[in-house]
């Protein structure tokens, strides 16, 4: 009983961490200088605009950050009110509980066979060494080019695979291949999507 409670507490902490990270990813404007630190005062004035998110379990046969291999803990899909989508992965890094990477972009297109193709224009990087805002590390937005492909449907509560690849302006590459373990994904709609916007459930 105590063991189950500890597992549940850890799961809740992980969920809160990935949600806090993605709120910033979807609301932080792209900086003119990617290496510049975020401006805390501006972040405080920004309201999260996520309307839908999904968390899923599985494994990452490929997860490379700058050529370094990692495993993954959790995979998340986040949709913003203005159409920006982020695929966010929590890395299994024993030395850093806050090691998170997010592939983000807008203008994704869905095909008839439940495939979403998303152009990526930035990658968000987070770690325990990033500056903190309200006790949560603030991710660094990095200008990047690449794409993500999602196989599956939020409406059906099943996403079988996600693959992403991006390269930043310095030539550093970020690569992700996620495979679901078949468990139903957890989907939450926080706000109603604006009229005329692309709804992931449609």
Backbone as CSV, one residue per row, in Angstrom:
resi,resn,N_x,N_y,N_z,CA_x,CA_y,CA_z,C_x,C_y,C_z
1,UNK,0.830,-1.204,0.000,0.000,0.000,0.000,0.863,1.252,0.000
2,UNK,1.892,1.246,0.883,2.801,2.392,0.951,3.576,2.522,-0.350
3,UNK,3.984,1.363,-0.920,4.722,1.387,-2.179,3.907,2.004,-3.298
4,UNK,2.622,1.638,-3.374,1.748,2.197,-4.404,1.581,3.698,-4.228
5,UNK,1.506,4.150,-2.971,1.350,5.583,-2.707,2.574,6.364,-3.159
6,UNK,3.762,5.787,-2.940,5.005,6.451,-3.352,5.070,6.550,-4.875
7,UNK,4.697,5.457,-5.565,4.690,5.480,-7.028,3.738,6.541,-7.541
8,UNK,2.545,6.641,-6.933,1.556,7.634,-7.352,2.076,9.050,-7.129
9,UNK,2.731,9.286,-5.991,3.282,10.610,-5.698,4.340,10.992,-6.722
10,UNK,5.199,10.051,-7.080,6.246,10.336,-8.068,5.636,10.629,-9.431
11,UNK,4.583,9.897,-9.793,3.917,10.135,-11.074,3.301,11.521,-11.113
12,UNK,2.686,11.929,-10.000,2.085,13.270,-9.925,3.144,14.357,-10.041
13,UNK,4.295,14.152,-9.385,5.376,15.131,-9.454,5.901,15.254,-10.874
14,UNK,6.044,14.125,-11.580,6.535,14.128,-12.957,5.552,14.845,-13.870
15,UNK,4.254,14.589,-13.668,3.226,15.251,-14.476,3.248,16.746,-14.264
16,UNK,3.352,17.191,-13.004,3.406,18.628,-12.721,4.613,19.265,-13.378
17,UNK,5.760,18.550,-13.363,6.977,19.096,-13.956,6.864,19.278,-15.457
18,UNK,6.330,18.272,-16.144,6.226,18.355,-17.606,5.180,19.383,-18.009
19,UNK,4.110,19.537,-17.206,3.102,20.555,-17.508,3.673,21.949,-17.347
20,UNK,4.407,22.177,-16.252,4.996,23.493,-16.027,5.970,23.843,-17.139
21,UNK,6.768,22.868,-17.552,7.721,23.088,-18.636,7.012,23.471,-19.927
22,UNK,5.956,22.745,-20.268,5.277,22.983,-21.533,4.463,24.264,-21.526
23,UNK,3.955,24.694,-20.367,3.278,25.983,-20.295,4.216,27.078,-20.779
24,UNK,5.476,27.029,-20.329,6.446,28.044,-20.734,6.798,27.889,-22.205
25,UNK,6.936,26.647,-22.683,7.287,26.408,-24.085,6.264,27.002,-25.034
26,UNK,4.995,26.904,-24.686,3.944,27.347,-25.593,3.653,28.831,-25.468
27,UNK,4.165,29.479,-24.419,3.856,30.891,-24.227,5.068,31.803,-24.333
28,UNK,6.270,31.225,-24.388,7.469,32.038,-24.483,7.719,32.454,-25.925
29,UNK,7.875,33.771,-26.205,8.162,34.183,-27.580,9.560,33.769,-27.977
30,UNK,9.767,33.566,-29.288,11.088,33.207,-29.786,12.028,34.390,-29.591
31,UNK,13.148,34.156,-28.933,14.093,35.235,-28.652,14.936,35.537,-29.887
32,UNK,15.264,36.813,-30.075,16.115,37.202,-31.201,17.498,36.566,-31.054
33,UNK,17.960,36.465,-29.814,19.240,35.824,-29.537,18.962,34.572,-28.712
34,UNK,18.995,33.367,-29.308,18.637,32.151,-28.591,19.436,31.927,-27.321
35,UNK,20.689,32.390,-27.271,21.526,32.134,-26.109,21.226,33.088,-24.963
36,UNK,20.439,34.129,-25.213,20.155,35.101,-24.166,19.239,34.500,-23.119
37,UNK,19.426,34.858,-21.828,18.563,34.316,-20.780,17.163,34.891,-20.883
38,UNK,16.128,34.100,-20.503,14.757,34.599,-20.543,14.597,35.782,-19.597
39,UNK,13.697,36.677,-19.898,13.428,37.825,-19.043,12.323,37.447,-18.083
40,UNK,12.669,37.337,-16.804,11.730,36.819,-15.809,10.458,37.651,-15.726
41,UNK,10.592,38.972,-15.795,9.414,39.832,-15.668,8.407,39.575,-16.780
42,UNK,8.904,39.304,-17.986,7.996,39.037,-19.098,7.296,37.693,-18.910
43,UNK,8.023,36.721,-18.400,7.435,35.410,-18.187,6.314,35.480,-17.154
44,UNK,6.484,36.323,-16.127,5.476,36.440,-15.085,4.169,37.000,-15.622
45,UNK,4.262,37.825,-16.658,3.062,38.462,-17.199,2.349,37.600,-18.234
46,UNK,2.964,36.491,-18.616,2.370,35.649,-19.653,1.473,34.587,-19.032
47,UNK,0.295,34.428,-19.593,-0.634,33.395,-19.134,-0.503,32.155,-20.008
48,UNK,-0.486,30.979,-19.390,-0.425,29.742,-20.187,-1.621,29.675,-21.135
49,UNK,-1.395,29.261,-22.367,-2.496,29.193,-23.329,-2.746,27.775,-23.821
50,UNK,-2.295,26.774,-23.079,-2.535,25.391,-23.478,-4.022,25.081,-23.350
51,UNK,-4.607,24.504,-24.396,-6.002,24.084,-24.301,-6.148,22.565,-24.224
52,UNK,-5.163,21.831,-24.743,-5.224,20.369,-24.727,-3.826,19.806,-24.474
53,UNK,-3.760,18.769,-23.634,-2.489,18.055,-23.506,-2.763,16.563,-23.371
54,UNK,-1.757,15.773,-23.726,-1.860,14.312,-23.624,-0.527,13.769,-23.117
55,UNK,-0.594,12.809,-22.219,0.599,12.133,-21.714,0.509,10.661,-22.084
56,UNK,1.622,10.085,-22.477,1.626,8.704,-22.949,2.863,7.970,-22.447
57,UNK,2.749,6.651,-22.380,3.864,5.839,-21.894,4.373,4.936,-23.011
58,UNK,5.649,4.617,-22.917,6.275,3.780,-23.932,7.779,3.833,-23.804
59,UNK,8.468,3.638,-24.910,9.931,3.655,-24.897,10.439,4.491,-26.067
60,UNK,11.687,4.877,-25.966,12.321,5.682,-27.009,13.519,4.911,-27.565
61,UNK,13.334,4.168,-28.663,14.463,3.467,-29.275,15.581,4.427,-29.654
62,UNK,15.212,5.674,-29.993,16.205,6.702,-30.304,15.859,7.984,-29.569
63,UNK,16.798,8.496,-28.816,16.676,9.804,-28.175,18.091,10.354,-28.044
64,UNK,18.445,11.242,-28.983,19.808,11.759,-29.034,19.788,13.285,-28.937
65,UNK,20.597,13.804,-28.039,20.756,15.240,-27.873,22.215,15.568,-28.149
66,UNK,22.457,16.200,-29.294,23.840,16.519,-29.655,24.707,15.280,-29.768
67,UNK,24.122,14.166,-30.230,24.882,12.936,-30.393,24.935,12.055,-29.166
68,UNK,24.450,12.545,-28.023,24.465,11.754,-26.790,23.150,10.999,-26.651
69,UNK,23.217,9.718,-26.345,22.037,8.862,-26.255,21.412,8.900,-24.866
70,UNK,20.072,8.893,-24.850,19.315,8.840,-23.607,18.141,7.895,-23.773
71,UNK,17.576,7.461,-22.644,16.275,6.802,-22.634,15.261,7.863,-22.215
72,UNK,13.966,7.510,-22.264,12.958,8.500,-21.892,12.071,7.976,-20.772
73,UNK,11.493,8.911,-20.017,10.561,8.559,-18.945,9.114,8.747,-19.378
74,UNK,8.810,9.925,-19.911,7.435,10.279,-20.265,7.417,11.073,-21.556
75,UNK,6.349,10.883,-22.345,6.165,11.621,-23.589,4.884,12.428,-23.480
76,UNK,4.933,13.691,-23.915,3.761,14.536,-23.840,3.485,15.269,-25.140
77,UNK,2.192,15.481,-25.420,1.728,16.281,-26.553,0.995,17.475,-25.969
78,UNK,1.351,18.687,-26.419,0.719,19.898,-25.907,0.274,20.777,-27.063
79,UNK,-0.971,21.239,-26.980,-1.560,22.070,-28.031,-1.944,23.412,-27.430
80,UNK,-1.538,24.501,-28.095,-1.841,25.840,-27.609,-3.049,26.430,-28.307
81,UNK,-3.662,27.406,-27.674,-4.857,28.050,-28.214,-4.627,28.640,-29.597
82,UNK,-3.384,29.034,-29.892,-3.080,29.666,-31.174,-2.495,28.686,-32.182
83,UNK,-2.581,27.392,-31.880,-2.190,26.380,-32.848,-0.789,25.829,-32.708
84,UNK,0.012,26.346,-31.768,1.366,25.804,-31.588,1.291,24.450,-30.890
85,UNK,2.079,23.506,-31.399,2.122,22.155,-30.850,3.537,21.864,-30.358
86,UNK,3.633,21.177,-29.225,4.931,20.768,-28.703,4.904,19.290,-28.345
87,UNK,5.927,18.563,-28.791,6.157,17.192,-28.362,7.267,17.251,-27.328
88,UNK,6.929,16.923,-26.087,7.846,17.116,-24.967,8.210,15.776,-24.350
89,UNK,9.508,15.552,-24.166,9.973,14.282,-23.622,10.838,14.526,-22.389
90,UNK,10.547,13.759,-21.336,11.354,13.789,-20.114,12.432,12.726,-20.252
91,UNK,13.690,13.166,-20.208,14.798,12.234,-20.389,15.061,11.445,-19.112
92,UNK,15.454,10.198,-19.275,15.851,9.363,-18.145,17.329,9.624,-17.888
93,UNK,17.584,10.700,-17.136,18.949,11.139,-16.850,19.163,11.068,-15.338
94,UNK,19.906,10.066,-14.842,20.110,9.901,-13.393,20.710,11.143,-12.723
95,UNK,21.427,11.934,-13.497,22.075,13.106,-12.917,21.255,14.379,-12.984
96,UNK,20.062,14.305,-13.591,19.272,15.531,-13.766,17.786,15.198,-13.898
97,UNK,17.027,15.434,-12.825,15.588,15.161,-12.831,14.806,16.159,-13.670
98,UNK,15.439,17.258,-14.078,14.766,18.298,-14.854,15.218,18.312,-16.314
99,UNK,15.826,17.224,-16.765,16.324,17.180,-18.143,15.153,16.886,-19.083
100,UNK,14.690,17.910,-19.774,13.509,17.824,-20.629,13.802,18.513,-21.960
101,UNK,13.307,17.935,-23.046,13.467,18.520,-24.374,12.099,18.582,-25.044
102,UNK,11.836,19.685,-25.723,10.556,19.855,-26.404,10.774,20.312,-27.837
103,UNK,10.124,19.612,-28.783,10.132,19.981,-30.194,8.846,20.760,-30.448
104,UNK,8.957,21.987,-30.947,7.792,22.859,-31.025,7.646,23.500,-32.400
105,UNK,6.389,23.628,-32.834,6.127,24.265,-34.118,4.644,24.510,-34.313
106,UNK,4.305,25.179,-35.394,2.910,25.473,-35.727,2.663,25.112,-37.188
107,UNK,1.386,25.041,-37.560,1.055,24.758,-38.951,1.121,23.295,-39.313
108,UNK,0.904,22.398,-38.327,0.922,20.976,-38.620,-0.245,20.559,-39.499
109,UNK,-0.032,19.527,-40.295,-1.059,19.019,-41.197,-1.339,17.550,-40.892
110,UNK,-2.634,17.220,-40.776,-3.041,15.839,-40.547,-3.487,15.193,-41.855
111,UNK,-3.131,13.942,-42.015,-3.542,13.199,-43.205,-4.741,12.317,-42.869
112,UNK,-5.323,11.718,-43.897,-6.509,10.890,-43.708,-6.210,9.619,-42.915
113,UNK,-4.961,9.188,-42.895,-4.613,7.959,-42.173,-4.004,8.242,-40.800
114,UNK,-4.497,9.317,-40.156,-4.139,9.643,-38.772,-2.645,9.894,-38.572
115,UNK,-2.048,10.630,-39.475,-0.655,11.051,-39.320,-0.608,12.573,-39.264
116,UNK,0.057,13.098,-38.249,0.254,14.541,-38.113,1.693,14.868,-38.471
117,UNK,1.891,15.738,-39.449,3.226,16.223,-39.805,3.368,17.651,-39.306
118,UNK,4.353,17.874,-38.451,4.548,19.177,-37.820,5.911,19.754,-38.165
119,UNK,5.969,20.933,-38.796,7.261,21.603,-38.981,7.746,22.147,-37.644
120,UNK,9.000,21.959,-37.333,9.583,22.418,-36.061,10.438,23.650,-36.313
121,UNK,10.184,24.720,-35.539,10.984,25.936,-35.692,11.786,26.293,-34.444
122,UNK,11.586,25.533,-33.392,12.398,25.748,-32.192,12.405,24.504,-31.319
123,UNK,13.461,24.373,-30.541,13.585,23.313,-29.553,13.757,23.984,-28.198
124,UNK,13.051,23.491,-27.190,13.195,24.029,-25.835,14.007,23.047,-25.008
125,UNK,15.007,23.568,-24.314,15.902,22.736,-23.514,15.779,23.111,-22.046
126,UNK,15.687,22.105,-21.204,15.611,22.380,-19.772,16.508,21.431,-19.002
127,UNK,16.999,21.910,-17.869,17.862,21.110,-17.013,17.840,21.713,-15.609
128,UNK,18.448,21.012,-14.675,18.476,21.481,-13.290,19.288,22.764,-13.141
129,UNK,20.130,23.066,-14.120,20.999,24.247,-14.033,20.374,25.499,-14.630
130,UNK,19.174,25.399,-15.223,18.527,26.570,-15.800,18.024,27.503,-14.697
131,UNK,17.937,28.815,-14.985,17.355,29.749,-14.012,15.936,29.322,-13.655
132,UNK,15.524,29.566,-12.420,14.210,29.128,-11.957,13.232,30.294,-11.830
133,UNK,11.976,29.993,-12.120,10.885,30.939,-11.967,9.799,30.239,-11.153
134,UNK,9.484,30.775,-9.970,8.541,30.118,-9.067,8.988,28.696,-8.735
135,UNK,10.300,28.511,-8.632,10.850,27.222,-8.255,10.980,26.222,-9.380
136,UNK,10.563,26.597,-10.605,10.614,25.689,-11.753,11.647,26.190,-12.755
137,UNK,12.590,25.325,-13.210,13.575,25.756,-14.207,12.890,26.263,-15.474
138,UNK,13.376,27.389,-15.991,12.805,27.995,-17.191,13.543,27.464,-18.418
139,UNK,12.829,26.852,-19.370,13.498,26.282,-20.541,14.096,27.338,-21.460
140,UNK,15.140,26.949,-22.153,15.802,27.821,-23.110,15.282,27.535,-24.514
141,UNK,14.687,28.536,-25.207,14.253,28.320,-26.584,15.422,28.455,-27.546
142,UNK,15.571,27.492,-28.444,16.671,27.487,-29.402,16.084,27.420,-30.817
143,UNK,16.422,28.393,-31.647,15.957,28.391,-33.030,16.452,27.140,-33.746
144,UNK,15.540,26.412,-34.353,15.895,25.146,-35.001,15.021,24.927,-36.225
145,UNK,15.438,24.030,-37.074,14.619,23.612,-38.210,14.528,22.094,-38.199
146,UNK,13.329,21.601,-38.504,13.137,20.164,-38.515,11.669,19.825,-38.632
147,UNK,11.304,18.638,-38.181,9.922,18.206,-38.283,9.645,17.076,-37.302
148,UNK,8.351,16.889,-37.015,7.892,15.765,-36.207,6.763,15.064,-36.949
149,UNK,6.622,13.778,-36.715,5.504,13.013,-37.263,4.871,12.202,-36.141
150,UNK,3.567,12.381,-35.985,2.811,11.633,-34.988,1.879,10.665,-35.696
151,UNK,1.907,9.403,-35.277,1.027,8.382,-35.840,-0.011,8.022,-34.784
152,UNK,-1.274,8.302,-35.079,-2.335,8.002,-34.130,-3.315,9.143,-34.009
153,UNK,-4.260,8.983,-33.087,-5.355,9.940,-32.956,-5.630,10.274,-31.500
154,UNK,-5.681,11.568,-31.179,-6.062,11.974,-29.834,-7.510,11.590,-29.553
155,UNK,-8.368,11.755,-30.557,-9.785,11.450,-30.385,-9.987,9.986,-30.005
156,UNK,-9.153,9.101,-30.565,-9.241,7.673,-30.268,-8.445,7.294,-29.023
157,UNK,-7.810,8.275,-28.414,-6.982,8.064,-27.217,-5.847,7.073,-27.477
158,UNK,-5.291,7.128,-28.687,-4.179,6.225,-28.993,-3.220,6.878,-29.975
159,UNK,-1.974,7.050,-29.537,-0.884,7.503,-30.407,0.184,6.412,-30.356
160,UNK,0.467,5.803,-31.481,1.363,4.650,-31.501,2.833,5.027,-31.617
161,UNK,3.127,6.140,-32.293,4.532,6.501,-32.501,4.680,7.992,-32.749
162,UNK,5.826,8.517,-32.346,6.196,9.915,-32.605,7.666,9.932,-32.994
163,UNK,7.984,10.638,-34.048,9.385,10.796,-34.436,9.652,12.272,-34.717
164,UNK,10.770,12.768,-34.216,11.146,14.168,-34.403,12.637,14.257,-34.717
165,UNK,12.974,15.248,-35.505,14.382,15.540,-35.773,14.512,17.021,-36.051
166,UNK,15.491,17.655,-35.406,15.712,19.088,-35.600,17.201,19.400,-35.483
167,UNK,17.597,20.488,-36.125,18.986,20.959,-36.076,18.978,22.442,-35.779
168,UNK,19.803,22.860,-34.820,19.842,24.284,-34.494,20.852,25.008,-35.384
169,UNK,20.952,26.326,-35.203,21.795,27.137,-36.079,23.283,26.854,-35.923
170,UNK,23.657,26.133,-34.852,25.057,25.773,-34.633,25.357,24.355,-35.108
171,UNK,24.356,23.702,-35.708,24.561,22.365,-36.229,24.307,21.252,-35.232
172,UNK,23.871,21.587,-34.016,23.572,20.560,-33.018,22.250,19.899,-33.378
173,UNK,22.216,18.573,-33.306,21.021,17.843,-33.708,20.278,17.269,-32.497
174,UNK,18.963,17.161,-32.666,18.076,16.610,-31.642,17.193,15.584,-32.349
175,UNK,17.175,14.355,-31.838,16.454,13.289,-32.528,15.651,12.458,-31.531
176,UNK,14.408,12.166,-31.902,13.524,11.397,-31.033,12.726,10.394,-31.840
177,UNK,12.665,9.165,-31.346,11.741,8.155,-31.855,11.066,7.521,-30.648
178,UNK,9.746,7.711,-30.556,8.976,7.190,-29.431,8.011,6.130,-29.931
179,UNK,7.899,5.027,-29.173,6.944,3.966,-29.476,6.077,3.712,-28.255
180,UNK,4.767,3.768,-28.446,3.835,3.547,-27.346,3.881,2.099,-26.875
181,UNK,3.589,1.897,-25.579,3.497,0.530,-25.059,2.079,-0.024,-25.212
182,UNK,1.211,0.740,-25.884,-0.149,0.273,-26.126,-1.163,0.731,-25.110
183,UNK,-0.695,1.348,-24.024,-1.628,1.828,-23.007,-2.414,3.028,-23.535
184,UNK,-3.684,3.176,-23.122,-4.442,4.369,-23.523,-3.746,5.625,-23.016
185,UNK,-3.727,6.663,-23.832,-3.082,7.898,-23.416,-4.033,8.707,-22.538
186,UNK,-3.453,9.537,-21.663,-4.256,10.417,-20.829,-4.405,11.753,-21.552
187,UNK,-5.624,12.125,-21.901,-5.886,13.362,-22.633,-6.743,14.279,-21.776
188,UNK,-6.376,15.560,-21.726,-7.146,16.545,-20.975,-7.364,17.776,-21.834
189,UNK,-8.612,18.218,-21.898,-8.914,19.498,-22.537,-9.075,20.525,-21.416
190,UNK,-8.204,21.532,-21.400,-8.216,22.540,-20.347,-9.155,23.690,-20.699
191,UNK,-9.116,24.094,-21.968,-9.942,25.191,-22.445,-10.535,24.817,-23.794
192,UNK,-11.625,25.477,-24.167,-12.213,25.259,-25.473,-11.372,25.954,-26.528
193,UNK,-11.064,25.263,-27.623,-10.280,25.863,-28.696,-11.076,26.977,-29.361
194,UNK,-10.414,28.075,-29.762,-11.114,29.186,-30.409,-11.792,28.752,-31.704
195,UNK,-12.895,29.405,-32.027,-13.598,29.113,-33.271,-12.671,29.388,-34.455
196,UNK,-12.592,28.450,-35.384,-11.750,28.621,-36.559,-10.352,28.064,-36.403
197,UNK,-9.969,27.684,-35.164,-8.630,27.128,-34.974,-8.645,25.634,-35.246
198,UNK,-7.459,25.074,-35.483,-7.353,23.648,-35.756,-7.438,22.871,-34.449
199,UNK,-8.479,22.081,-34.314,-8.718,21.308,-33.094,-8.149,19.906,-33.284
200,UNK,-7.237,19.455,-32.393,-6.653,18.124,-32.544,-7.669,16.996,-32.491
201,UNK,-8.868,17.254,-31.947,-9.889,16.223,-31.855,-10.740,16.109,-33.115
202,UNK,-10.615,17.071,-34.033,-11.429,17.033,-35.243,-10.824,16.087,-36.272
